[in-house]
Structure formats: C-alpha cells, structure tokens
Amino acid sequence: VKAAKPTLASMADEWGDEDGGDDWGDDGGGDEWGDDAGGDEWGGDAADINAEMGDAAGGDSWEIEVENLYYTAEPDIKADPDAALENFLKCIKLEEENSSDVVKFRFNALKHVVMILFRFGESRKEEMVSSYRKLLSISSLVSPNDLNNAIRSILNAIQESADKSSLEEMYSMTLDFFKKQKDKERVWFEFAMRLCKSYLDTKKTAKCEQLLDELHNLCKIDGKAENEDDPTKGSQLLEIYAIRIQLMAASNNRAALTELFERTNNLAADVNDPRSMSVIKECWGKMRASMNQWHEAYVNFFDAFRSYQDIGHANVRQCLKYVIIASMLSDVETNPFATQEAGVFKNNVDIMPIAQLLEAFDNDDIRTFEDTLRREKHVILNDDFIVEHLPAVKLRIRSKVLVKLIKPYTRVKLQWLCTQLNATMDEVENLVVNLILDGSVNGRLDQIHSLLDLDYNKEQDTLYGAMESWLSAVNRLRNSISTRTGRQDIGGGRGMGMHFGGGMMDFDLMDDDFYGSQFGIGGDADFLSWMQ
C-alpha cells in the first residue's frame, strides 16, 4: 500500500504546537525579527546603511584600480609600449599614495617600466636609471627570489642589446646595492662575474682584472690575498679562472696559461660545473693547439662542446668548428660527426661549410677543399683561431695529396705538382723539402731542372756528399794558395807544372778549365756528375 502524501496541515503540525501555532513568533501575529509589529532588528535607517556600504566600497576602490591598471598595461608592453608605460606609472603612483608598505603590483610594474624605458634608448636613460634605483629601494618588501628574478630579467634584456655602457652602469648599481646587504655575498658574486664577462667582451682588461682580484680574494682562506685558494669554493674559483684564462689567452701569455692550466686541472677533478668547465676546456684546447698537441686539443674541444650543449650556450657551434679543425690536424683518425651530439649539427647552416671541408679533407679532394674554402670564406674565416690554423690544414691536405700523386713515379716535374695541388712553385718546393726532411718522401729535389727525383740510393747519396765535401776542401786550399803565391808558370817560379811527351804543358791542377779541355766537363757540378 502506498504511503499517503503529506498534507499542508500535517506539515504545519510538525513545525508548531498542539494548537496549530508555529515557532516563528510568540503570539499569533508576533515576529521575533523585530521589537514591534513593524520593527526590524537590522537597526538604523536606510540612509545610514547606504553610507556604511559606500564607505566600505570606497576603501577598496584604489586596490581594484591598481590591479586594473597593471593588467591593462601588461598586454600592451610589446604592442603599445607608450600606453603600457603610462598605465604602469599610474599603477605605481596610486599604490604609493595609498599604501607605502604594500608592493603587490608596484614592484613588478617598476620592473616593466625599466625595460620599456631601456627600449626607448638614450633619451629616456635617466628615467630608466631612476626607476631601477626605486625598484632596488623597495626590494626589502619582496622575497629574495622575486628580487633576484626581477634583476636577472632586467639585466638579461639589456645584455641582449649592443648598449654595453648602460649594461655596465646597471651592473655597477646592482653590485653597490648588494655589497651593502648582509648575507648577500653569493648574489653579489653572481652579478660581479656577469660584469667581468661584460668587461671581457668590451676588452676593458684593466677593469676586468681589478674586479677579478676582488672576487678572487673572497675565495681565499680567511679572505686574505696572500693566502691559498679555499678548496670549499671550487665552483667560484673555476668561474674566476675561466675569465683569467681568456684574458691570458688574449694577451698570449703562455707562462700564465700554463700555471692556470695546472690550477684548473686540479679543481676540475672535484668540481664539474659545465658553465665554467665549458670555457676552461675550450681554453685548454687552444693552449694544446698552440703546442701542436692536436689530439689532446681535439679531446678538450669536444668536452667543451658537450658542456656548451648541456647548458644551451650560444658558443656550441663555434666550439664544434674547433673540434673539426683539430680532427683534421690530429695524427689520430677521428670523425666528430660519428657522435650523436655533433651529428645533429651536420646540416646546420653555420656548420655545413666546414663539414664539407672535413669531407674533402678525408677524401683527399684538394679541388673541392679549395672551392669550398673560396665559396664559403665569409662563414669559415670568421674566427681568429680558425684563421690562424687553417694554413696548417691546407698544408696537411696538400702533403697527403702529394704523397699519393708521386707514388707511381721515379721522377716528377714540380710544375705538374703545382697544377695538381693548385699551388705556386715556391709552395711546392717548400712542401717537398719538408716532406723529405720528415721522411714522408724518399727522394731528392733537383731545383736546377725543377724535378723531384724519387730514384734515390742512400749509398750513392753518401758518396755524393763525401765527394762534394772533398771538392769544397780542395777549392778552399786552391784559394788559399792563390791568395798567398799567385798563379805562376813552371819556368817563372813556384808554380805547378807537368811535362807531357816531347814538350812542356803548363796547367794548374786546380783549374776548372783544365778538366773542361781534357775531359769535356766544366765546373764543380759537372765534375761531380762525371765522377758519378
């Protein structure tokens, strides 16, 4: 049986007393909401209520306006920087006037103002510097992370431009600010190192060394300059030495580089910071290259390339070019593009020209090598290190090709080698001489007839050398005798004469003309040729 639906009467009974009354009031028409029949416990009249609500709304209106100004300005930073700047400045002013201790929007607004003013150039530089000072002055009201992130954003934006003077001025302000703060040494060190790199890029060597010395003193035991490096600050020391190595490399100070190599080599065993080790390994590679230790240079350059790749540094492609140069000059056969790290760059527009050089080098294709170098000269020769060592690469490929060309022959004309190697006669002669001296070619250079004689007999060459020495000694003796006594006939005094047959034949045993008339040879060279 279905239950009966509740009726209004039964529902009313549940709310009230037995007589059908309800709990909402004490009497039939009474009401607990007010003191009298028409009263109301809300109190006051309508005018008072409206006044109170108006006061509350007015108290919060400036905060809402500040927020609206900030979020209205943000989308216009790139699209309409003038409008964005105007709204950010209003936002800053309004929050300052109403709450000096609250920087909910003012701090970030100041950050954007500094970057916008920097984009406007030199005409707004003073305003930019003033806004940056204001940002630093309220830094105590924000968290350290927010402050550091804001400063990094500003300095990174300025660093991407060519305005190095503004960058250095902003860095100096930042360093002065953090130097006065307690427990901010690490932050100060970070921005000081950035300023050092800026000085290095602008070749302000004196300022860079002065700041480096100040940084280095902080990384010594007890902070005294004469004391040793603090081993617990290995990461900071590596950053300092990375800058010093670049300074010494720029001035070609080999002694200082060797000392720094030893120091950083010891630190590198304990610290493996790719930001510092990338620069240090690159400098090690250049030092090894200057000593013609090309396999060691290849290893150092490749380690630097990997470190640059790990941190996403812009030098990764340039360092890969160094790896390729070192691979061509190394005595150990290497192929950098066989690795996955380097292989992804093979078709990169900056790497392709030098990759083509490597391919031509490996294939002993001198013409493709020369054509590529001539066609892509502006891409390949854009670095001092490559410009310095590319002639050695050209000499290396020409040496390989020459040894390959002369293999089937016993005599080779130098002019033919000039054509094959696309080189001048002087270049070919020097190349041949070097290859003979280092034992790569077993032959003799005939400069009179412009021939490379490969029909070489060591014993015969020894005899030739002995005869040449003997002839030189005899000629010196002849000159000495001629100087002291003069050349005279037998009848007139002390001379050298011989009698043949029925008459007297006067001749000088040291006279080249005698050998020419008697044996059909003339001069020392023909005499040696006749003796052979």
C-alpha positions in Angstrom: 0.0 0.0 0.0 1.4 3.3 -1.0 2.0 5.9 1.8 -0.2 8.9 1.8 1.3 12.1 0.7 1.8 14.6 3.5 -0.7 17.4 3.6 0.0 21.0 4.4 -1.9 20.7 7.7 0.3 17.7 8.8 3.4 19.6 7.8 2.2 22.7 9.8 1.7 20.5 12.9 5.3 19.4 12.8 6.5 23.0 12.9 4.2 24.2 15.7 2.5 23.4 18.9 -0.6 21.4 19.5 -2.9 24.3 18.7 -1.5 24.7 15.3 0.6 27.6 16.3 4.2 28.0 14.9 7.6 28.7 16.5 8.2 31.8 14.4 6.6 34.1 16.9 5.3 34.3 20.5 1.8 35.3 19.6 -0.4 34.9 16.6 0.9 37.8 14.7 4.1 38.3 16.6 7.5 38.1 15.0 10.9 37.6 16.6 12.7 39.6 13.8 11.8 42.9 15.3 10.9 44.6 18.6 7.5 45.7 17.5 5.0 44.6 14.9 6.6 46.5 12.1 10.1 46.8 13.7 13.3 45.3 12.4 16.5 44.3 14.2 18.8 45.4 11.3 18.8 48.8 13.0 19.2 52.3 11.7 17.5 53.7 8.7 18.2 53.2 5.0 20.4 56.3 4.7 22.8 55.0 7.4 23.1 51.6 5.7 23.9 53.2 2.3 26.5 55.4 3.9 28.2 52.5 5.6 28.2 50.5 2.3 29.6 53.5 0.4 32.5 53.9 2.9 33.4 50.2 2.5 33.3 50.3 -1.3 35.5 53.5 -1.3 38.1 51.9 0.9 38.7 49.1 -1.6 38.3 51.0 -4.8 42.0 52.1 -5.1 43.2 48.5 -4.8 40.9 47.5 -7.6 42.0 50.4 -9.7 45.7 49.5 -9.2 45.0 45.9 -10.2 43.1 47.1 -13.3 45.9 49.5 -14.3 48.5 46.7 -14.0 46.6 44.1 -16.0 45.6 46.6 -18.6 49.2 47.6 -19.2 50.7 44.1 -19.4 49.3 43.1 -22.8 50.5 46.4 -24.3 54.2 46.0 -23.4 55.1 45.0 -26.9 52.1 46.2 -28.9 51.8 49.7 -27.5 54.8 50.4 -25.1 53.7 54.1 -24.6 50.3 53.1 -23.3 51.8 50.4 -21.2 54.3 52.8 -19.7 51.5 55.3 -18.9 49.4 52.7 -17.1 52.3 51.2 -15.2 53.3 54.6 -13.9 49.8 55.4 -12.8 49.7 52.0 -11.1 52.9 52.7 -9.2 51.8 56.2 -8.1 48.4 55.1 -6.9 49.8 52.3 -4.8 52.5 54.5 -3.3 49.9 57.1 -2.3 47.6 54.7 -0.6 49.9 52.1 0.9 53.6 52.7 1.1 54.2 49.3 2.8 52.4 47.2 0.2 54.1 46.4 -3.2 51.7 43.9 -4.6 51.8 45.4 -8.1 54.3 48.3 -7.8 57.4 46.1 -7.8 56.6 44.2 -11.0 55.3 47.4 -12.6 58.7 49.1 -11.9 60.5 46.1 -13.5 58.4 46.5 -16.7 59.0 50.3 -16.6 62.8 49.9 -16.5 62.7 47.5 -19.5 60.3 49.7 -21.5 62.4 52.8 -20.9 65.5 51.0 -22.0 63.9 50.2 -25.3 63.2 53.9 -25.8 67.0 54.5 -25.9 69.4 57.2 -24.7 66.6 59.8 -24.5 65.0 58.0 -21.5 68.1 56.6 -19.9 68.0 58.9 -16.8 64.4 57.8 -16.2 65.4 54.2 -16.6 68.2 54.5 -14.0 65.9 56.4 -11.6 63.2 53.7 -11.9 65.8 51.0 -11.3 67.0 52.7 -8.1 63.4 52.9 -6.9 63.0 49.2 -7.6 66.1 48.4 -5.5 64.9 50.7 -2.7 61.8 48.6 -2.1 63.5 45.3 -2.5 63.2 44.6 1.2 59.4 44.4 0.8 59.6 41.4 -1.6 61.0 37.9 -1.3 64.7 37.3 -2.3 63.6 35.1 -5.2 61.3 37.8 -6.6 64.1 40.4 -6.3 66.8 38.2 -8.0 64.4 37.2 -10.8 63.5 40.8 -11.5 67.1 41.9 -11.6 68.1 39.0 -13.8 65.2 39.8 -16.2 66.3 43.4 -16.5 70.0 42.7 -16.9 69.3 39.9 -19.4 67.2 42.2 -21.5 69.9 44.9 -21.5 72.6 42.3 -22.2 71.0 41.3 -25.4 71.5 44.8 -26.8 74.7 46.4 -28.0 74.5 49.1 -25.4 77.3 47.9 -23.2 77.7 51.2 -21.3 74.1 51.0 -19.9 74.7 47.4 -19.0 77.8 48.1 -17.1 76.1 51.1 -15.3 73.2 48.9 -14.2 75.6 46.1 -13.1 77.6 48.7 -11.0 74.4 49.9 -9.3 73.4 46.3 -8.6 76.8 45.5 -7.1 76.8 48.6 -4.9 73.3 47.7 -3.6 74.1 44.0 -2.8 77.5 44.9 -1.3 75.7 46.8 1.5 73.3 43.9 2.2 74.1 41.2 4.8 74.2 37.6 3.7 74.1 38.6 0.0 77.7 37.5 -0.9 76.6 34.8 -3.3 74.2 37.1 -5.2 76.9 39.8 -5.3 79.4 37.2 -6.7 77.0 36.2 -9.4 76.4 39.7 -10.7 80.1 40.6 -10.3 81.0 37.7 -12.5 78.5 38.9 -15.1 80.1 42.3 -15.1 83.5 40.7 -15.5 82.3 39.0 -18.6 80.9 42.3 -19.9 84.3 43.9 -19.4 86.0 41.0 -21.2 83.6 41.3 -24.2 84.3 45.1 -24.4 88.1 44.5 -23.9 88.2 46.6 -20.8 91.1 44.5 -19.4 92.1 46.7 -16.5 88.6 46.9 -15.0 88.1 43.2 -15.6 91.4 42.3 -13.8 90.6 44.7 -10.9 87.2 43.1 -10.3 88.6 39.6 -10.7 91.2 40.3 -8.0 88.4 41.4 -5.6 86.4 38.3 -6.4 89.5 36.1 -6.0 90.2 37.5 -2.6 86.8 36.4 -1.4 87.7 32.8 -2.4 90.9 32.6 -0.4 91.2 31.2 3.1 90.4 34.0 5.6 89.8 36.3 2.7 93.5 37.4 2.6 95.1 37.9 -0.8 98.4 36.2 0.1 96.7 33.0 1.3 95.8 30.0 -0.7 92.6 29.3 -2.5 89.8 28.0 -0.4 89.1 24.4 -1.6 85.5 24.6 -0.4 84.8 27.3 -3.0 85.9 25.3 -6.0 82.9 26.3 -8.2 83.5 30.0 -7.7 87.3 29.6 -8.3 86.6 27.8 -11.6 84.4 30.8 -12.7 87.2 33.2 -11.9 89.9 31.1 -13.6 87.7 30.8 -16.7 87.8 34.6 -17.1 91.5 34.8 -16.3 92.4 32.1 -18.9 90.6 34.1 -21.5 92.5 37.2 -20.5 95.8 35.4 -20.7 94.9 33.8 -24.0 94.0 37.2 -25.5 97.4 38.6 -24.4 99.2 35.3 -25.5 100.8 34.9 -22.0 102.0 31.3 -22.3 103.6 31.2 -18.8 100.4 32.4 -17.1 98.3 30.0 -19.1 100.5 27.0 -18.1 100.1 28.0 -14.4 96.3 28.4 -14.8 96.1 25.1 -16.5 97.7 23.3 -13.5 95.3 25.1 -11.1 92.2 24.5 -13.0 93.2 20.9 -13.7 93.3 20.2 -10.0 90.0 21.9 -9.4 88.2 20.2 -12.3 88.7 16.8 -10.6 86.5 18.0 -7.7 84.1 20.3 -9.4 82.2 19.6 -12.6 80.2 22.8 -13.3 79.5 22.9 -17.1 79.2 26.7 -17.1 82.8 27.1 -16.0 84.3 23.9 -17.5 83.0 24.7 -21.0 85.1 27.9 -21.1 88.1 26.3 -19.4 88.1 23.2 -21.6 87.9 25.4 -24.7 90.9 27.4 -23.5 92.8 24.2 -22.7 92.1 23.1 -26.3 93.6 26.4 -27.7 96.6 26.0 -25.5 97.2 22.4 -26.7 96.8 23.6 -30.2 99.4 26.3 -29.8 101.8 23.4 -28.7 100.8 21.3 -31.8 99.3 18.7 -29.5 96.3 18.3 -31.7 94.8 15.0 -30.4 94.7 16.4 -26.9 93.2 19.7 -28.3 90.6 17.6 -30.0 89.6 15.9 -26.7 89.4 19.2 -24.9 87.4 20.9 -27.6 84.9 18.1 -27.7 84.5 18.2 -23.9 83.9 21.9 -24.2 81.4 21.4 -27.0 79.4 18.9 -24.8 79.4 21.3 -21.8 78.2 24.2 -24.0 75.5 21.9 -25.3 74.4 20.9 -21.8 73.9 24.5 -20.7 72.4 25.6 -24.1 75.2 28.1 -24.7 75.5 30.1 -28.0 79.2 29.0 -28.3 78.2 25.4 -29.0 78.5 25.8 -32.8 81.8 27.8 -32.8 83.3 25.2 -30.5 82.2 22.4 -32.8 84.2 24.2 -35.6 87.3 24.0 -33.4 86.6 20.3 -32.9 86.6 19.8 -36.7 89.8 21.8 -37.2 91.6 19.7 -34.5 90.3 16.5 -36.1 91.9 17.4 -39.4 95.3 18.2 -37.8 95.3 15.3 -35.3 97.5 12.3 -36.1 94.8 10.1 -34.7 92.0 9.4 -37.1 88.7 10.9 -35.8 85.3 11.7 -37.1 83.4 14.1 -34.8 80.1 13.7 -36.7 80.1 10.0 -35.8 78.8 11.0 -32.3 75.2 11.8 -31.8 75.9 15.1 -30.1 77.8 16.5 -33.1 75.8 14.6 -35.8 72.6 16.8 -35.2 74.6 19.9 -36.2 76.0 18.5 -39.5 73.3 20.2 -41.6 73.3 23.4 -39.6 73.8 26.4 -41.9 76.9 27.5 -39.8 78.4 24.1 -39.7 77.8 22.8 -43.2 80.7 24.7 -44.9 83.4 23.4 -42.5 81.8 19.9 -42.6 82.3 20.0 -46.4 85.9 20.9 -45.8 86.3 17.9 -43.5 84.7 15.6 -46.1 87.0 16.9 -48.8 90.0 16.5 -46.4 89.1 12.9 -45.7 88.7 12.1 -49.4 92.0 13.9 -50.3 89.9 16.0 -52.7 92.1 19.2 -52.9 90.0 20.9 -55.5 86.7 20.5 -53.6 88.6 21.7 -50.5 89.8 24.8 -52.2 86.5 25.5 -53.9 84.6 25.2 -50.6 87.0 27.5 -48.9 86.8 30.1 -51.6 82.9 29.9 -51.8 82.2 29.9 -48.0 85.1 32.1 -46.9 82.9 34.5 -45.0 81.4 31.7 -42.9 84.6 29.7 -42.3 87.0 32.5 -41.7 85.0 34.4 -39.1 87.2 33.4 -36.1 90.8 34.2 -35.3 91.6 30.7 -34.1 90.4 29.2 -37.4 92.2 31.9 -39.5 95.4 31.1 -37.6 95.4 27.3 -38.1 93.7 26.9 -41.5 97.0 27.3 -43.3 98.3 24.2 -41.4 95.1 22.3 -42.6 95.8 23.3 -46.2 99.5 22.2 -45.8 98.3 18.9 -44.4 95.9 18.1 -47.2 98.5 19.1 -49.8 101.0 16.8 -48.2 98.6 13.9 -48.2 97.7 14.5 -51.9 101.3 15.0 -53.0 102.4 11.7 -51.4 99.5 10.0 -53.1 100.3 11.6 -56.5 104.1 10.7 -56.7 103.7 7.1 -55.6 103.8 5.5 -59.2 106.7 7.6 -60.4 110.5 7.8 -60.1 110.7 11.4 -61.3 108.1 14.1 -61.2 108.1 17.6 -62.6 107.4 20.3 -60.0 105.3 22.2 -62.4 102.9 19.3 -62.7 102.7 19.1 -58.9 101.8 22.9 -58.9 98.9 22.2 -61.3 97.6 19.2 -59.3 97.9 21.0 -55.9 96.8 24.4 -57.1 99.9 25.9 -55.5 102.8 28.1 -56.5 106.3 26.8 -57.3 107.7 28.2 -54.0 104.9 26.5 -52.1 105.5 23.1 -53.8 109.3 23.3 -53.3 108.9 24.1 -49.6 106.4 21.3 -49.3 108.7 18.8 -50.9 111.6 19.8 -48.8 109.6 19.4 -45.6 108.3 16.0 -46.7 111.9 14.9 -47.5 113.2 16.1 -44.1 110.5 14.4 -42.1 110.9 11.2 -44.0 107.5 11.2 -45.7 109.1 11.3 -49.2 112.3 9.3 -50.0 113.8 11.4 -52.8 115.9 14.3 -53.8 114.9 17.8 -55.1 116.6 18.9 -58.3 116.0 22.7 -58.3 118.1 23.2 -61.4 115.8 21.1 -63.6 112.7 21.6 -61.3 112.4 17.8 -60.7 111.7 15.6 -57.8 114.0 12.6 -58.2 112.5 9.6 -56.4 115.1 7.1 -57.7 117.0 7.5 -54.5 120.1 5.5 -53.5 121.3 6.1 -50.0 124.8 4.8 -50.6 125.2 6.8 -53.8 123.9 9.9 -51.9 126.5 9.3 -49.2 129.3 9.1 -51.9 127.9 12.3 -53.5 128.1 14.1 -50.2 131.6 12.9 -49.5 132.8 14.0 -52.9 131.2 17.3 -52.5 132.9 17.8 -49.2 136.2 16.8 -50.7 135.8 19.2 -53.6 134.9 22.0 -51.2 138.1 21.4 -49.2 140.2 21.3 -52.4 138.7 24.6 -53.6 139.4 26.2 -50.2 143.1 25.0 -50.5 143.3 26.4 -54.0 142.0 29.8 -53.0 144.4 29.9 -50.1 147.4 29.1 -52.3 146.3 31.5 -55.0 146.0 34.3 -52.4 149.5 33.8 -51.0 151.6 33.0 -54.0 149.6 33.9 -57.1 149.2 31.5 -60.1 152.6 31.3 -62.0 154.0 29.1 -64.7 156.8 26.5 -64.0 159.5 28.5 -65.7 158.9 31.6 -63.7 159.0 30.4 -60.2 157.0 28.4 -57.7 154.1 27.0 -59.6 152.6 23.7 -60.5 153.7 22.3 -63.9 154.0 19.0 -65.6 155.9 17.8 -68.7 154.0 15.6 -71.2 155.7 14.0 -74.1 158.3 16.0 -76.0 157.3 19.5 -74.9 156.2 21.2 -71.7 152.5 21.6 -70.9 151.7 24.2 -68.4 148.4 23.7 -66.4 147.0 24.2 -62.9 145.7 21.0 -61.2 143.1 23.2 -59.5 142.0 24.9 -62.7 138.4 24.1 -63.8 139.4 24.9 -67.4 141.9 22.1 -67.5 139.2 19.5 -66.7 136.9 21.1 -69.3 139.6 20.8 -72.0 140.8 17.4 -71.2 137.6 15.6 -70.3 134.8 17.7 -71.7 133.4 18.8 -68.4 133.2 22.2 -66.9 132.8 23.4 -63.3 132.3 21.7 -60.0 128.8 20.5 -60.7 129.8 18.8 -63.9 132.8 17.3 -62.2 130.7 15.7 -59.6 128.3 14.5 -62.3 131.2 13.0 -64.2 132.5 11.3 -61.1 129.2 9.6 -60.6 
